[in-house]
């Protein structure tokens, strides 16, 4: 199920970037749509993207890095 959620989040993000959408407004909506209580929960899916789509993540981070917090996996 995580694979499907990650794929969905990546495709939505790609679409928004191609449409030059305001990611600072859209990512919280994606978070709500995915059923997350916080954007931090959504960040888990979006952080994985940096390994596969580094150019996509550069665009995201340049416009709204403060919206997607760094995920700390220590202690998990």
CHARMM internal coordinates of N, CA and C (Angstrom, degrees):
IC EDIT
DIST 1 N 1 CA 1.4478
DIST 1 CA 1 C 1.5273
ANGL 1 N 1 CA 1 C 110.80
DIST 1 C 2 N 1.3372
ANGL 1 CA 1 C 2 N 117.63
DIHE 1 N 1 CA 1 C 2 N -36.96
DIST 2 N 2 CA 1.4632
ANGL 1 C 2 N 2 CA 120.01
DIHE 1 CA 1 C 2 N 2 CA 178.94
DIST 2 CA 2 C 1.5221
ANGL 2 N 2 CA 2 C 111.16
DIHE 1 C 2 N 2 CA 2 C -59.38
DIST 2 C 3 N 1.3294
ANGL 2 CA 2 C 3 N 117.11
DIHE 2 N 2 CA 2 C 3 N -37.59
DIST 3 N 3 CA 1.4591
ANGL 2 C 3 N 3 CA 120.45
DIHE 2 CA 2 C 3 N 3 CA 179.34
DIST 3 CA 3 C 1.5211
ANGL 3 N 3 CA 3 C 110.68
DIHE 2 C 3 N 3 CA 3 C -60.66
DIST 3 C 4 N 1.3160
ANGL 3 CA 3 C 4 N 116.87
DIHE 3 N 3 CA 3 C 4 N -43.55
DIST 4 N 4 CA 1.4624
ANGL 3 C 4 N 4 CA 120.23
DIHE 3 CA 3 C 4 N 4 CA -179.82
DIST 4 CA 4 C 1.5233
ANGL 4 N 4 CA 4 C 111.74
DIHE 3 C 4 N 4 CA 4 C -66.06
DIST 4 C 5 N 1.3149
ANGL 4 CA 4 C 5 N 116.59
DIHE 4 N 4 CA 4 C 5 N -41.24
DIST 5 N 5 CA 1.4645
ANGL 4 C 5 N 5 CA 120.54
DIHE 4 CA 4 C 5 N 5 CA 179.47
DIST 5 CA 5 C 1.5295
ANGL 5 N 5 CA 5 C 110.25
DIHE 4 C 5 N 5 CA 5 C -65.66
DIST 5 C 6 N 1.3232
ANGL 5 CA 5 C 6 N 116.96
DIHE 5 N 5 CA 5 C 6 N -41.25
DIST 6 N 6 CA 1.4589
ANGL 5 C 6 N 6 CA 121.22
DIHE 5 CA 5 C 6 N 6 CA 177.91
DIST 6 CA 6 C 1.5281
ANGL 6 N 6 CA 6 C 109.92
DIHE 5 C 6 N 6 CA 6 C -63.54
DIST 6 C 7 N 1.3216
ANGL 6 CA 6 C 7 N 117.08
DIHE 6 N 6 CA 6 C 7 N -46.89
DIST 7 N 7 CA 1.4683
ANGL 6 C 7 N 7 CA 121.64
DIHE 6 CA 6 C 7 N 7 CA 179.51
DIST 7 CA 7 C 1.5249
ANGL 7 N 7 CA 7 C 110.52
DIHE 6 C 7 N 7 CA 7 C -59.06
DIST 7 C 8 N 1.3198
ANGL 7 CA 7 C 8 N 116.51
DIHE 7 N 7 CA 7 C 8 N -44.00
DIST 8 N 8 CA 1.4596
ANGL 7 C 8 N 8 CA 120.93
DIHE 7 CA 7 C 8 N 8 CA 179.05
DIST 8 CA 8 C 1.5312
ANGL 8 N 8 CA 8 C 110.21
DIHE 7 C 8 N 8 CA 8 C -60.35
DIST 8 C 9 N 1.3271
ANGL 8 CA 8 C 9 N 116.40
DIHE 8 N 8 CA 8 C 9 N -49.59
DIST 9 N 9 CA 1.4648
ANGL 8 C 9 N 9 CA 120.72
DIHE 8 CA 8 C 9 N 9 CA -178.01
DIST 9 CA 9 C 1.5251
ANGL 9 N 9 CA 9 C 111.04
DIHE 8 C 9 N 9 CA 9 C -60.52
DIST 9 C 10 N 1.3244
ANGL 9 CA 9 C 10 N 117.43
DIHE 9 N 9 CA 9 C 10 N -41.88
DIST 10 N 10 CA 1.4650
ANGL 9 C 10 N 10 CA 121.48
DIHE 9 CA 9 C 10 N 10 CA -179.70
DIST 10 CA 10 C 1.5217
ANGL 10 N 10 CA 10 C 110.88
DIHE 9 C 10 N 10 CA 10 C -64.85
DIST 10 C 11 N 1.3249
ANGL 10 CA 10 C 11 N 117.08
DIHE 10 N 10 CA 10 C 11 N -44.65
DIST 11 N 11 CA 1.4616
ANGL 10 C 11 N 11 CA 120.05
DIHE 10 CA 10 C 11 N 11 CA -178.85
DIST 11 CA 11 C 1.5264
ANGL 11 N 11 CA 11 C 111.63
DIHE 10 C 11 N 11 CA 11 C -65.66
DIST 11 C 12 N 1.3064
ANGL 11 CA 11 C 12 N 116.86
DIHE 11 N 11 CA 11 C 12 N -39.32
DIST 12 N 12 CA 1.4642
ANGL 11 C 12 N 12 CA 120.29
DIHE 11 CA 11 C 12 N 12 CA 177.07
DIST 12 CA 12 C 1.5249
ANGL 12 N 12 CA 12 C 109.53
DIHE 11 C 12 N 12 CA 12 C -63.93
DIST 12 C 13 N 1.3115
ANGL 12 CA 12 C 13 N 116.77
DIHE 12 N 12 CA 12 C 13 N -44.53
DIST 13 N 13 CA 1.4652
ANGL 12 C 13 N 13 CA 121.32
DIHE 12 CA 12 C 13 N 13 CA 179.44
DIST 13 CA 13 C 1.5275
ANGL 13 N 13 CA 13 C 110.81
DIHE 12 C 13 N 13 CA 13 C -61.37
DIST 13 C 14 N 1.3182
ANGL 13 CA 13 C 14 N 117.50
DIHE 13 N 13 CA 13 C 14 N -44.44
DIST 14 N 14 CA 1.4688
ANGL 13 C 14 N 14 CA 121.26
DIHE 13 CA 13 C 14 N 14 CA 177.98
DIST 14 CA 14 C 1.5237
ANGL 14 N 14 CA 14 C 110.83
DIHE 13 C 14 N 14 CA 14 C -59.90
DIST 14 C 15 N 1.3076
ANGL 14 CA 14 C 15 N 116.61
DIHE 14 N 14 CA 14 C 15 N -43.07
DIST 15 N 15 CA 1.4624
ANGL 14 C 15 N 15 CA 120.99
DIHE 14 CA 14 C 15 N 15 CA 179.96
DIST 15 CA 15 C 1.5243
ANGL 15 N 15 CA 15 C 110.54
DIHE 14 C 15 N 15 CA 15 C -62.09
DIST 15 C 16 N 1.3237
ANGL 15 CA 15 C 16 N 117.30
DIHE 15 N 15 CA 15 C 16 N -46.58
DIST 16 N 16 CA 1.4572
ANGL 15 C 16 N 16 CA 121.28
DIHE 15 CA 15 C 16 N 16 CA -179.16
DIST 16 CA 16 C 1.5205
ANGL 16 N 16 CA 16 C 111.39
DIHE 15 C 16 N 16 CA 16 C -62.76
DIST 16 C 17 N 1.3251
ANGL 16 CA 16 C 17 N 116.64
DIHE 16 N 16 CA 16 C 17 N -40.38
DIST 17 N 17 CA 1.4642
ANGL 16 C 17 N 17 CA 119.83
DIHE 16 CA 16 C 17 N 17 CA 179.80
DIST 17 CA 17 C 1.5211
ANGL 17 N 17 CA 17 C 109.83
DIHE 16 C 17 N 17 CA 17 C -65.43
DIST 17 C 18 N 1.3213
ANGL 17 CA 17 C 18 N 117.53
DIHE 17 N 17 CA 17 C 18 N -41.81
DIST 18 N 18 CA 1.4710
ANGL 17 C 18 N 18 CA 119.84
DIHE 17 CA 17 C 18 N 18 CA 179.15
DIST 18 CA 18 C 1.5244
ANGL 18 N 18 CA 18 C 111.43
DIHE 17 C 18 N 18 CA 18 C -65.63
DIST 18 C 19 N 1.3285
ANGL 18 CA 18 C 19 N 116.98
DIHE 18 N 18 CA 18 C 19 N -28.04
DIST 19 N 19 CA 1.4644
ANGL 18 C 19 N 19 CA 121.90
DIHE 18 CA 18 C 19 N 19 CA 177.99
DIST 19 CA 19 C 1.5329
ANGL 19 N 19 CA 19 C 112.16
DIHE 18 C 19 N 19 CA 19 C -88.77
DIST 19 C 20 N 1.3419
ANGL 19 CA 19 C 20 N 115.45
DIHE 19 N 19 CA 19 C 20 N -0.45
DIST 20 N 20 CA 1.4637
ANGL 19 C 20 N 20 CA 122.26
DIHE 19 CA 19 C 20 N 20 CA -176.91
DIST 20 CA 20 C 1.5286
ANGL 20 N 20 CA 20 C 111.97
DIHE 19 C 20 N 20 CA 20 C 55.25
DIST 20 C 21 N 1.3209
ANGL 20 CA 20 C 21 N 115.37
DIHE 20 N 20 CA 20 C 21 N 40.25
DIST 21 N 21 CA 1.4654
ANGL 20 C 21 N 21 CA 121.78
DIHE 20 CA 20 C 21 N 21 CA 178.29
DIST 21 CA 21 C 1.5323
ANGL 21 N 21 CA 21 C 109.96
DIHE 20 C 21 N 21 CA 21 C -70.53
DIST 21 C 22 N 1.3136
ANGL 21 CA 21 C 22 N 115.97
DIHE 21 N 21 CA 21 C 22 N 158.10
DIST 22 N 22 CA 1.4629
ANGL 21 C 22 N 22 CA 122.29
DIHE 21 CA 21 C 22 N 22 CA 176.80
DIST 22 CA 22 C 1.5266
ANGL 22 N 22 CA 22 C 108.05
DIHE 21 C 22 N 22 CA 22 C -78.44
DIST 22 C 23 N 1.3214
ANGL 22 CA 22 C 23 N 116.43
DIHE 22 N 22 CA 22 C 23 N 100.22
DIST 23 N 23 CA 1.4657
ANGL 22 C 23 N 23 CA 120.67
DIHE 22 CA 22 C 23 N 23 CA -175.05
DIST 23 CA 23 C 1.5202
ANGL 23 N 23 CA 23 C 112.65
DIHE 22 C 23 N 23 CA 23 C -65.65
DIST 23 C 24 N 1.3222
ANGL 23 CA 23 C 24 N 117.64
DIHE 23 N 23 CA 23 C 24 N -28.69
DIST 24 N 24 CA 1.4635
ANGL 23 C 24 N 24 CA 118.96
DIHE 23 CA 23 C 24 N 24 CA 178.51
DIST 24 CA 24 C 1.5219
ANGL 24 N 24 CA 24 C 111.21
DIHE 23 C 24 N 24 CA 24 C -64.85
DIST 24 C 25 N 1.3153
ANGL 24 CA 24 C 25 N 116.92
DIHE 24 N 24 CA 24 C 25 N -26.58
DIST 25 N 25 CA 1.4621
ANGL 24 C 25 N 25 CA 120.76
DIHE 24 CA 24 C 25 N 25 CA 176.96
DIST 25 CA 25 C 1.5266
ANGL 25 N 25 CA 25 C 111.29
DIHE 24 C 25 N 25 CA 25 C -90.34
DIST 25 C 26 N 1.3067
ANGL 25 CA 25 C 26 N 116.91
DIHE 25 N 25 CA 25 C 26 N -32.20
DIST 26 N 26 CA 1.4602
ANGL 25 C 26 N 26 CA 120.67
DIHE 25 CA 25 C 26 N 26 CA -172.49
DIST 26 CA 26 C 1.5282
ANGL 26 N 26 CA 26 C 114.02
DIHE 25 C 26 N 26 CA 26 C -82.01
DIST 26 C 27 N 1.3231
ANGL 26 CA 26 C 27 N 117.58
DIHE 26 N 26 CA 26 C 27 N -36.58
DIST 27 N 27 CA 1.4711
ANGL 26 C 27 N 27 CA 119.27
DIHE 26 CA 26 C 27 N 27 CA -176.79
DIST 27 CA 27 C 1.5243
ANGL 27 N 27 CA 27 C 112.14
DIHE 26 C 27 N 27 CA 27 C -62.38
DIST 27 C 28 N 1.3276
ANGL 27 CA 27 C 28 N 120.51
DIHE 27 N 27 CA 27 C 28 N -41.53
DIST 28 N 28 CA 1.4704
ANGL 27 C 28 N 28 CA 118.38
DIHE 27 CA 27 C 28 N 28 CA 174.55
DIST 28 CA 28 C 1.5401
ANGL 28 N 28 CA 28 C 112.60
DIHE 27 C 28 N 28 CA 28 C -60.97
DIST 28 C 29 N 1.3307
ANGL 28 CA 28 C 29 N 117.07
DIHE 28 N 28 CA 28 C 29 N -32.48
DIST 29 N 29 CA 1.4703
ANGL 28 C 29 N 29 CA 119.03
DIHE 28 CA 28 C 29 N 29 CA 176.44
DIST 29 CA 29 C 1.5188
ANGL 29 N 29 CA 29 C 110.84
DIHE 28 C 29 N 29 CA 29 C -69.35
DIST 29 C 30 N 1.3309
ANGL 29 CA 29 C 30 N 116.95
DIHE 29 N 29 CA 29 C 30 N -38.22
DIST 30 N 30 CA 1.4636
ANGL 29 C 30 N 30 CA 120.30
DIHE 29 CA 29 C 30 N 30 CA 175.69
DIST 30 CA 30 C 1.5243
ANGL 30 N 30 CA 30 C 109.73
DIHE 29 C 30 N 30 CA 30 C -61.31
DIST 30 C 31 N 1.3021
ANGL 30 CA 30 C 31 N 115.97
DIHE 30 N 30 CA 30 C 31 N -42.20
DIST 31 N 31 CA 1.4580
ANGL 30 C 31 N 31 CA 121.35
DIHE 30 CA 30 C 31 N 31 CA 179.15
DIST 31 CA 31 C 1.5316
ANGL 31 N 31 CA 31 C 111.02
DIHE 30 C 31 N 31 CA 31 C -58.18
DIST 31 C 32 N 1.3178
ANGL 31 CA 31 C 32 N 115.60
DIHE 31 N 31 CA 31 C 32 N -46.92
DIST 32 N 32 CA 1.4723
ANGL 31 C 32 N 32 CA 120.25
DIHE 31 CA 31 C 32 N 32 CA 178.70
DIST 32 CA 32 C 1.5167
ANGL 32 N 32 CA 32 C 110.79
DIHE 31 C 32 N 32 CA 32 C -64.39
DIST 32 C 33 N 1.3195
ANGL 32 CA 32 C 33 N 116.76
DIHE 32 N 32 CA 32 C 33 N -44.07
DIST 33 N 33 CA 1.4639
ANGL 32 C 33 N 33 CA 121.47
DIHE 32 CA 32 C 33 N 33 CA -179.42
DIST 33 CA 33 C 1.5305
ANGL 33 N 33 CA 33 C 111.30
DIHE 32 C 33 N 33 CA 33 C -60.39
DIST 33 C 34 N 1.3266
ANGL 33 CA 33 C 34 N 116.30
DIHE 33 N 33 CA 33 C 34 N -37.60
DIST 34 N 34 CA 1.4605
ANGL 33 C 34 N 34 CA 120.55
DIHE 33 CA 33 C 34 N 34 CA -179.49
DIST 34 CA 34 C 1.5282
ANGL 34 N 34 CA 34 C 112.27
DIHE 33 C 34 N 34 CA 34 C -78.99
DIST 34 C 35 N 1.3462
ANGL 34 CA 34 C 35 N 116.52
DIHE 34 N 34 CA 34 C 35 N -3.36
DIST 35 N 35 CA 1.4557
ANGL 34 C 35 N 35 CA 120.22
DIHE 34 CA 34 C 35 N 35 CA 176.71
DIST 35 CA 35 C 1.5156
ANGL 35 N 35 CA 35 C 114.09
DIHE 34 C 35 N 35 CA 35 C 85.94
DIST 35 C 36 N 1.3205
ANGL 35 CA 35 C 36 N 117.09
DIHE 35 N 35 CA 35 C 36 N 16.72
DIST 36 N 36 CA 1.4536
ANGL 35 C 36 N 36 CA 120.64
DIHE 35 CA 35 C 36 N 36 CA 179.85
DIST 36 CA 36 C 1.5257
ANGL 36 N 36 CA 36 C 110.36
DIHE 35 C 36 N 36 CA 36 C -87.10
DIST 36 C 37 N 1.2941
ANGL 36 CA 36 C 37 N 115.51
DIHE 36 N 36 CA 36 C 37 N 147.69
DIST 37 N 37 CA 1.4643
ANGL 36 C 37 N 37 CA 120.95
DIHE 36 CA 36 C 37 N 37 CA 177.47
DIST 37 CA 37 C 1.5176
ANGL 37 N 37 CA 37 C 112.23
DIHE 36 C 37 N 37 CA 37 C -81.28
DIST 37 C 38 N 1.3266
ANGL 37 CA 37 C 38 N 116.58
DIHE 37 N 37 CA 37 C 38 N -24.44
DIST 38 N 38 CA 1.4610
ANGL 37 C 38 N 38 CA 121.01
DIHE 37 CA 37 C 38 N 38 CA -178.61
DIST 38 CA 38 C 1.5246
ANGL 38 N 38 CA 38 C 110.02
DIHE 37 C 38 N 38 CA 38 C -138.45
DIST 38 C 39 N 1.3283
ANGL 38 CA 38 C 39 N 115.91
DIHE 38 N 38 CA 38 C 39 N 160.38
DIST 39 N 39 CA 1.4619
ANGL 38 C 39 N 39 CA 121.12
DIHE 38 CA 38 C 39 N 39 CA 175.02
DIST 39 CA 39 C 1.5282
ANGL 39 N 39 CA 39 C 109.59
DIHE 38 C 39 N 39 CA 39 C -66.87
DIST 39 C 40 N 1.3043
ANGL 39 CA 39 C 40 N 116.22
DIHE 39 N 39 CA 39 C 40 N -29.44
DIST 40 N 40 CA 1.4776
ANGL 39 C 40 N 40 CA 120.36
DIHE 39 CA 39 C 40 N 40 CA 177.96
DIST 40 CA 40 C 1.5330
ANGL 40 N 40 CA 40 C 111.23
DIHE 39 C 40 N 40 CA 40 C -57.36
DIST 40 C 41 N 1.2971
ANGL 40 CA 40 C 41 N 117.54
DIHE 40 N 40 CA 40 C 41 N -37.05
DIST 41 N 41 CA 1.4641
ANGL 40 C 41 N 41 CA 120.47
DIHE 40 CA 40 C 41 N 41 CA 177.77
DIST 41 CA 41 C 1.5249
ANGL 41 N 41 CA 41 C 110.93
DIHE 40 C 41 N 41 CA 41 C -65.28
DIST 41 C 42 N 1.3001
ANGL 41 CA 41 C 42 N 116.61
DIHE 41 N 41 CA 41 C 42 N -38.37
DIST 42 N 42 CA 1.4612
ANGL 41 C 42 N 42 CA 121.57
DIHE 41 CA 41 C 42 N 42 CA 178.80
DIST 42 CA 42 C 1.5237
ANGL 42 N 42 CA 42 C 110.20
DIHE 41 C 42 N 42 CA 42 C -70.73
DIST 42 C 43 N 1.3136
ANGL 42 CA 42 C 43 N 116.86
DIHE 42 N 42 CA 42 C 43 N -31.25
DIST 43 N 43 CA 1.4634
ANGL 42 C 43 N 43 CA 121.42
DIHE 42 CA 42 C 43 N 43 CA -179.50
DIST 43 CA 43 C 1.5204
ANGL 43 N 43 CA 43 C 111.53
DIHE 42 C 43 N 43 CA 43 C -56.81
DIST 43 C 44 N 1.3032
ANGL 43 CA 43 C 44 N 116.78
DIHE 43 N 43 CA 43 C 44 N -30.77
DIST 44 N 44 CA 1.4656
ANGL 43 C 44 N 44 CA 120.77
DIHE 43 CA 43 C 44 N 44 CA 178.87
DIST 44 CA 44 C 1.5230
ANGL 44 N 44 CA 44 C 110.03
DIHE 43 C 44 N 44 CA 44 C -56.24
DIST 44 C 45 N 1.2996
ANGL 44 CA 44 C 45 N 117.42
DIHE 44 N 44 CA 44 C 45 N -43.03
DIST 45 N 45 CA 1.4620
ANGL 44 C 45 N 45 CA 121.65
DIHE 44 CA 44 C 45 N 45 CA -179.54
DIST 45 CA 45 C 1.5205
ANGL 45 N 45 CA 45 C 111.59
DIHE 44 C 45 N 45 CA 45 C -75.22
DIST 45 C 46 N 1.3049
ANGL 45 CA 45 C 46 N 116.84
DIHE 45 N 45 CA 45 C 46 N -35.97
DIST 46 N 46 CA 1.4576
ANGL 45 C 46 N 46 CA 120.21
DIHE 45 CA 45 C 46 N 46 CA -177.87
DIST 46 CA 46 C 1.5187
ANGL 46 N 46 CA 46 C 112.18
DIHE 45 C 46 N 46 CA 46 C -77.43
DIST 46 C 47 N 1.3167
ANGL 46 CA 46 C 47 N 119.18
DIHE 46 N 46 CA 46 C 47 N -31.75
DIST 47 N 47 CA 1.4628
ANGL 46 C 47 N 47 CA 122.12
DIHE 46 CA 46 C 47 N 47 CA 178.33
DIST 47 CA 47 C 1.5232
ANGL 47 N 47 CA 47 C 110.72
DIHE 46 C 47 N 47 CA 47 C -64.32
DIST 47 C 48 N 1.3096
ANGL 47 CA 47 C 48 N 118.28
DIHE 47 N 47 CA 47 C 48 N -36.86
DIST 48 N 48 CA 1.4578
ANGL 47 C 48 N 48 CA 121.39
DIHE 47 CA 47 C 48 N 48 CA 177.81
DIST 48 CA 48 C 1.5178
ANGL 48 N 48 CA 48 C 110.75
DIHE 47 C 48 N 48 CA 48 C -59.93
DIST 48 C 49 N 1.3001
ANGL 48 CA 48 C 49 N 116.69
DIHE 48 N 48 CA 48 C 49 N -25.88
DIST 49 N 49 CA 1.4531
ANGL 48 C 49 N 49 CA 122.66
DIHE 48 CA 48 C 49 N 49 CA -177.39
DIST 49 CA 49 C 1.5221
ANGL 49 N 49 CA 49 C 112.15
DIHE 48 C 49 N 49 CA 49 C -64.73
DIST 49 C 50 N 1.3101
ANGL 49 CA 49 C 50 N 117.88
DIHE 49 N 49 CA 49 C 50 N -31.08
DIST 50 N 50 CA 1.4637
ANGL 49 C 50 N 50 CA 120.81
DIHE 49 CA 49 C 50 N 50 CA -176.43
DIST 50 CA 50 C 1.5221
ANGL 50 N 50 CA 50 C 112.08
DIHE 49 C 50 N 50 CA 50 C -60.95
DIST 50 C 51 N 1.3177
ANGL 50 CA 50 C 51 N 117.69
DIHE 50 N 50 CA 50 C 51 N -28.11
DIST 51 N 51 CA 1.4588
ANGL 50 C 51 N 51 CA 120.63
DIHE 50 CA 50 C 51 N 51 CA 178.99
DIST 51 CA 51 C 1.5253
ANGL 51 N 51 CA 51 C 111.14
DIHE 50 C 51 N 51 CA 51 C -74.41
DIST 51 C 52 N 1.3089
ANGL 51 CA 51 C 52 N 117.20
DIHE 51 N 51 CA 51 C 52 N -34.62
DIST 52 N 52 CA 1.4542
ANGL 51 C 52 N 52 CA 122.06
DIHE 51 CA 51 C 52 N 52 CA -174.05
DIST 52 CA 52 C 1.5279
ANGL 52 N 52 CA 52 C 112.13
DIHE 51 C 52 N 52 CA 52 C -95.82
DIST 52 C 53 N 1.3314
ANGL 52 CA 52 C 53 N 116.29
DIHE 52 N 52 CA 52 C 53 N -36.64
DIST 53 N 53 CA 1.4578
ANGL 52 C 53 N 53 CA 121.85
DIHE 52 CA 52 C 53 N 53 CA -176.32
DIST 53 CA 53 C 1.5327
ANGL 53 N 53 CA 53 C 110.43
DIHE 52 C 53 N 53 CA 53 C -127.71
DIST 53 C 54 N 1.3298
ANGL 53 CA 53 C 54 N 117.13
DIHE 53 N 53 CA 53 C 54 N 69.38
DIST 54 N 54 CA 1.4646
ANGL 53 C 54 N 54 CA 117.95
DIHE 53 CA 53 C 54 N 54 CA -175.57
DIST 54 CA 54 C 1.5295
ANGL 54 N 54 CA 54 C 113.36
DIHE 53 C 54 N 54 CA 54 C -60.83
DIST 54 C 55 N 1.3333
ANGL 54 CA 54 C 55 N 118.21
DIHE 54 N 54 CA 54 C 55 N -35.80
DIST 55 N 55 CA 1.4681
ANGL 54 C 55 N 55 CA 120.21
DIHE 54 CA 54 C 55 N 55 CA 179.71
DIST 55 CA 55 C 1.5184
ANGL 55 N 55 CA 55 C 110.87
DIHE 54 C 55 N 55 CA 55 C -66.01
DIST 55 C 56 N 1.3129
ANGL 55 CA 55 C 56 N 117.13
DIHE 55 N 55 CA 55 C 56 N -38.64
DIST 56 N 56 CA 1.4580
ANGL 55 C 56 N 56 CA 121.92
DIHE 55 CA 55 C 56 N 56 CA 178.52
DIST 56 CA 56 C 1.5248
ANGL 56 N 56 CA 56 C 109.66
DIHE 55 C 56 N 56 CA 56 C -62.64
DIST 56 C 57 N 1.3133
ANGL 56 CA 56 C 57 N 116.94
DIHE 56 N 56 CA 56 C 57 N -45.23
DIST 57 N 57 CA 1.4527
ANGL 56 C 57 N 57 CA 120.34
DIHE 56 CA 56 C 57 N 57 CA -177.96
DIST 57 CA 57 C 1.5300
ANGL 57 N 57 CA 57 C 111.76
DIHE 56 C 57 N 57 CA 57 C -68.69
DIST 57 C 58 N 1.3323
ANGL 57 CA 57 C 58 N 118.04
DIHE 57 N 57 CA 57 C 58 N -31.48
DIST 58 N 58 CA 1.4672
ANGL 57 C 58 N 58 CA 119.69
DIHE 57 CA 57 C 58 N 58 CA 176.23
DIST 58 CA 58 C 1.5249
ANGL 58 N 58 CA 58 C 110.04
DIHE 57 C 58 N 58 CA 58 C -60.84
DIST 58 C 59 N 1.3334
ANGL 58 CA 58 C 59 N 116.57
DIHE 58 N 58 CA 58 C 59 N -41.27
DIST 59 N 59 CA 1.4620
ANGL 58 C 59 N 59 CA 120.43
DIHE 58 CA 58 C 59 N 59 CA 179.15
DIST 59 CA 59 C 1.5275
ANGL 59 N 59 CA 59 C 110.63
DIHE 58 C 59 N 59 CA 59 C -66.28
DIST 59 C 60 N 1.3164
ANGL 59 CA 59 C 60 N 116.42
DIHE 59 N 59 CA 59 C 60 N -42.58
DIST 60 N 60 CA 1.4634
ANGL 59 C 60 N 60 CA 120.59
DIHE 59 CA 59 C 60 N 60 CA 179.69
DIST 60 CA 60 C 1.5261
ANGL 60 N 60 CA 60 C 110.19
DIHE 59 C 60 N 60 CA 60 C -63.48
DIST 60 C 61 N 1.3107
ANGL 60 CA 60 C 61 N 116.43
DIHE 60 N 60 CA 60 C 61 N -48.82
DIST 61 N 61 CA 1.4610
ANGL 60 C 61 N 61 CA 120.30
DIHE 60 CA 60 C 61 N 61 CA -176.46
DIST 61 CA 61 C 1.5254
ANGL 61 N 61 CA 61 C 112.51
DIHE 60 C 61 N 61 CA 61 C -66.83
DIST 61 C 62 N 1.3312
ANGL 61 CA 61 C 62 N 116.91
DIHE 61 N 61 CA 61 C 62 N -30.59
DIST 62 N 62 CA 1.4659
ANGL 61 C 62 N 62 CA 118.31
DIHE 61 CA 61 C 62 N 62 CA 179.51
DIST 62 CA 62 C 1.5237
ANGL 62 N 62 CA 62 C 111.75
DIHE 61 C 62 N 62 CA 62 C -70.71
DIST 62 C 63 N 1.3295
ANGL 62 CA 62 C 63 N 116.58
DIHE 62 N 62 CA 62 C 63 N -25.90
DIST 63 N 63 CA 1.4640
ANGL 62 C 63 N 63 CA 118.51
DIHE 62 CA 62 C 63 N 63 CA -177.88
DIST 63 CA 63 C 1.5225
ANGL 63 N 63 CA 63 C 113.67
DIHE 62 C 63 N 63 CA 63 C -99.85
DIST 63 C 64 N 1.3168
ANGL 63 CA 63 C 64 N 117.91
DIHE 63 N 63 CA 63 C 64 N -27.22
DIST 64 N 64 CA 1.4715
ANGL 63 C 64 N 64 CA 117.65
DIHE 63 CA 63 C 64 N 64 CA -175.43
DIST 64 CA 64 C 1.5264
ANGL 64 N 64 CA 64 C 112.94
DIHE 63 C 64 N 64 CA 64 C -154.50
DIST 64 C 65 N 1.3065
ANGL 64 CA 64 C 65 N 117.82
DIHE 64 N 64 CA 64 C 65 N 46.14
DIST 65 N 65 CA 1.4664
ANGL 64 C 65 N 65 CA 121.08
DIHE 64 CA 64 C 65 N 65 CA -179.57
DIST 65 CA 65 C 1.5211
ANGL 65 N 65 CA 65 C 112.36
DIHE 64 C 65 N 65 CA 65 C -58.79
DIST 65 C 66 N 1.3214
ANGL 65 CA 65 C 66 N 116.99
DIHE 65 N 65 CA 65 C 66 N -32.54
DIST 66 N 66 CA 1.4583
ANGL 65 C 66 N 66 CA 119.96
DIHE 65 CA 65 C 66 N 66 CA -178.22
DIST 66 CA 66 C 1.5306
ANGL 66 N 66 CA 66 C 112.46
DIHE 65 C 66 N 66 CA 66 C -70.81
DIST 66 C 67 N 1.3238
ANGL 66 CA 66 C 67 N 117.79
DIHE 66 N 66 CA 66 C 67 N -17.36
DIST 67 N 67 CA 1.4653
ANGL 66 C 67 N 67 CA 121.16
DIHE 66 CA 66 C 67 N 67 CA 179.98
DIST 67 CA 67 C 1.5193
ANGL 67 N 67 CA 67 C 110.62
DIHE 66 C 67 N 67 CA 67 C -79.74
DIST 67 C 68 N 1.3245
ANGL 67 CA 67 C 68 N 116.59
DIHE 67 N 67 CA 67 C 68 N -32.52
DIST 68 N 68 CA 1.4636
ANGL 67 C 68 N 68 CA 121.64
DIHE 67 CA 67 C 68 N 68 CA -177.96
DIST 68 CA 68 C 1.5203
ANGL 68 N 68 CA 68 C 107.69
DIHE 67 C 68 N 68 CA 68 C -105.74
DIST 68 C 69 N 1.3189
ANGL 68 CA 68 C 69 N 117.51
DIHE 68 N 68 CA 68 C 69 N 97.05
DIST 69 N 69 CA 1.4623
ANGL 68 C 69 N 69 CA 119.80
DIHE 68 CA 68 C 69 N 69 CA -177.27
DIST 69 CA 69 C 1.5152
ANGL 69 N 69 CA 69 C 112.13
DIHE 68 C 69 N 69 CA 69 C -70.52
DIST 69 C 70 N 1.3119
ANGL 69 CA 69 C 70 N 116.10
DIHE 69 N 69 CA 69 C 70 N 154.52
DIST 70 N 70 CA 1.4478
ANGL 69 C 70 N 70 CA 121.76
DIHE 69 CA 69 C 70 N 70 CA 175.96
DIST 70 CA 70 C 1.5281
ANGL 70 N 70 CA 70 C 108.11
DIHE 69 C 70 N 70 CA 70 C -64.50
DIST 70 C 71 N 1.3210
ANGL 70 CA 70 C 71 N 116.45
DIHE 70 N 70 CA 70 C 71 N 135.94
DIST 71 N 71 CA 1.4567
ANGL 70 C 71 N 71 CA 121.08
DIHE 70 CA 70 C 71 N 71 CA -179.28
DIST 71 CA 71 C 1.5191
ANGL 71 N 71 CA 71 C 108.16
DIHE 70 C 71 N 71 CA 71 C -93.13
DIST 71 C 72 N 1.3287
ANGL 71 CA 71 C 72 N 116.14
DIHE 71 N 71 CA 71 C 72 N 127.14
DIST 72 N 72 CA 1.4498
ANGL 71 C 72 N 72 CA 122.18
DIHE 71 CA 71 C 72 N 72 CA 179.93
DIST 72 CA 72 C 1.5197
ANGL 72 N 72 CA 72 C 107.77
DIHE 71 C 72 N 72 CA 72 C -100.92
DIST 72 C 73 N 1.3303
ANGL 72 CA 72 C 73 N 116.43
DIHE 72 N 72 CA 72 C 73 N 111.29
DIST 73 N 73 CA 1.4619
ANGL 72 C 73 N 73 CA 121.05
DIHE 72 CA 72 C 73 N 73 CA -178.34
DIST 73 CA 73 C 1.5221
ANGL 73 N 73 CA 73 C 113.04
DIHE 72 C 73 N 73 CA 73 C -93.63
DIST 73 C 74 N 1.3008
ANGL 73 CA 73 C 74 N 117.76
DIHE 73 N 73 CA 73 C 74 N 4.01
DIST 74 N 74 CA 1.4643
ANGL 73 C 74 N 74 CA 120.69
DIHE 73 CA 73 C 74 N 74 CA 178.35
DIST 74 CA 74 C 1.5114
ANGL 74 N 74 CA 74 C 110.42
DIHE 73 C 74 N 74 CA 74 C -65.07
DIST 74 C 75 N 1.3019
ANGL 74 CA 74 C 75 N 115.61
DIHE 74 N 74 CA 74 C 75 N 135.38
DIST 75 N 75 CA 1.4521
ANGL 74 C 75 N 75 CA 119.74
DIHE 74 CA 74 C 75 N 75 CA 177.62
DIST 75 CA 75 C 1.5188
ANGL 75 N 75 CA 75 C 113.03
DIHE 74 C 75 N 75 CA 75 C 88.00
DIST 75 C 76 N 1.3397
ANGL 75 CA 75 C 76 N 118.12
DIHE 75 N 75 CA 75 C 76 N 0.26
DIST 76 N 76 CA 1.4729
ANGL 75 C 76 N 76 CA 121.34
DIHE 75 CA 75 C 76 N 76 CA 177.25
DIST 76 CA 76 C 1.4918
ANGL 76 N 76 CA 76 C 110.98
DIHE 75 C 76 N 76 CA 76 C -96.44
END
COOR INIT
IC SEED 1 N 1 CA 1 C
IC BUILD
